[in-house]
Amino acid sequence: MYVESNGLRLHYLDWGNRGADTLVLLHGLQDCSRSWDFLASVMSRKYHVLALDHRGHGDSDWSDSNHYRLVDYVSDIEALVDQENLNDMVLIGHSAGGRNAFMYASENISKIKALVIADIDPDGFNLESQLMFRKYNSESDNWNSLELVIERLRARQPISSDDMLHHQALYMTKQDASGVFVWKRDRKLLDNYERPDLWNYWSQIECPTLIIRGRQSKLLTHEVGVRMLESVVQGRLVELEGGGHWFYQEAPEAFENSVRWFLESLIFKK
């Protein structure tokens, strides 16, 4: 399915079960909507699940004018919400998608029932993020085989299963006419990525909020996670063993169980 956002055609997945409570899944930088397939497939049994390809990612249009600012990503969420006429939804965001999610939530309190933020902080500077960008900028966007893509992903999420890595590699790349696997994202978004201090937005969040971090993550530290917890009125912090920044792919069952526990115990318990 597609939605238009400021002249761009954005792709999103609808996992069905309309009429149920809605979950909107937002991927991180350089990932895509298919990154969420495991969580979406299991949660769609009870919820109406949507997963968005942000501009410049996945099967969405690239921005010729380099509009890859934070406000542009938030406008992508707004376009999806308007087209689907969403209210009382749950936003689930990983990494940069989490920042997009809580910035949107802080400005649209009436539309949000709950937030799940996976391994991201509101800080204006994060050393681990800087190191990630340094690595991204040194990498190629092309691989001669799917196996090489899998090894690239294994380097960033070493605890993920072979099946998970194969799935991610398959859907985060496409083959060109010569058979080379090409990353499905616009490299220009790396140069235009913004990381402003968002603590003011974070502190305005009023809805129940779950913060999830993998204990092996160096990006969201325990100390910052605790500060985030103490800065919102209805927060919970879950720190899980067995994965790092991409915990939802390294330990998908544990991630799903945490999200389900949060939703069923706080939000949708009948």
Buried (B, 14 or more C-beta within 10 A) or exposed (E): EBBEBBEBEBBBBBBEBEEBBBBBBBBBBBBBBBBBBBBBEBBBEBBBBBBBBBBBBBBBBBBEEBBBBBEBBBBBBBBBBEBBEBEEBBBBBBBBBBBBBBBBBBEBEEBBBBBBBBBBBBBEEBEBBEEBBEEBEEEEBBBEEBEEBBEBBBEBBEBBEEEBBBBBBBBBBEEEEEEBBBBBBBBBBBEBBEBBEBBEBBEBBEBBBBBBBBEBBBBBBEEBBBBBBEBBEEBBBBBBEBBBBBBBBBBBEBBBBBBBEBBEEBBBEE
